Each structure stands twice: as structure tokens, then as C-alpha cells.
């Protein structure tokens, strides 16, 4: 499965975002079956699918995928783990891009509080 990740990353770096997203979604399907929703590799797939969606201008899809990834990171790590805080940052970015400022601000405040504790 790691090979699929790097294939997707190579395609992504060439600006072929839709193709990269397709590769990562195939990988995600396999990882969900093998590892489940809260495995670190599964959560990384959510992140990169979100990046591909954002790069294609699909802010709603990026938000949905990053939200799912953030929920998955919170389960094993809690709110103050660096992986959770990074996931919250990406979700905040997509909310700001959609002008959902109230929710983005609340999430940024959570991040700030979490980073102070780390």
C-alpha cells in the first residue's frame, strides 16, 4: 500500500491532482479494510485526499475529508496531540477559504489552546 501512496504523491507533485486523488482513494479503500479508520496511514490518506481536493478547487470535499481525518485523529490521540492539531489546521484552512469564519475561528482557538499544552 505504501507504493500507492508514493505513486499518488509523485502524480500530485506534477499537478495531476484528480489522478492523485483517485490513487489515494483506492489506497484508502484498502487501508480501511486492513487497518480501520484510526490507523496513522489511513489518516494520512484522508489528509492527502483533502489536499488533492483543495488543489482542484473542491473546498467542500476537502472540508469533508479533513473533518473525517480530524475525527479519526482525536480518537486515539485526543485534542492536544500534534497530529490532531495539524489536522485541525488543514480543516481550518478549508473553512476560511469557504468564508466559514466563525467555525474556523473556534477551531483556531482550540488549536492555540492545544499547542500551549503541548
TAUR-V777691 format. One record per backbone hydrogen bond with DSSP energy under -0.5 kcal/mol. CO is the residue of the C=O (numbers start at 1). NH is the residue of the N-H. If there is no record, write none. Layout:
<<CO;NH> <CO;NH>>
This chain:
<<1;5> <2;6> <3;7> <4;8> <5;9> <6;10> <7;11> <8;12> <9;13> <10;14> <11;14> <11;16> <12;15> <15;17> <16;20> <17;21> <18;22> <19;23> <20;24> <21;25> <22;26> <23;27> <24;28> <25;29> <26;30> <27;31> <28;32> <29;33> <30;34> <31;35> <31;36> <36;39> <39;43> <40;44> <41;45> <42;46> <43;47> <44;48> <45;49> <46;50> <47;51> <48;52> <49;53> <50;54> <51;55> <52;56> <53;56> <53;58> <54;57> <57;59> <58;62> <59;63> <60;64> <61;65> <62;66> <63;67> <64;68> <65;69> <66;70> <67;71> <68;72> <69;73> <70;74> <71;75> <72;76> <73;77> <74;78> <81;85> <82;86> <83;87> <84;88> <85;89> <86;90> <87;91> <88;92> <89;93> <90;94> <91;95> <92;96> <93;97> <94;98> <95;100> <96;99> <99;101> <100;104> <101;105> <102;106> <103;107> <104;108> <105;109> <106;110> <107;111> <108;112> <109;113> <110;114> <111;115> <112;116> <113;117> <114;118>>
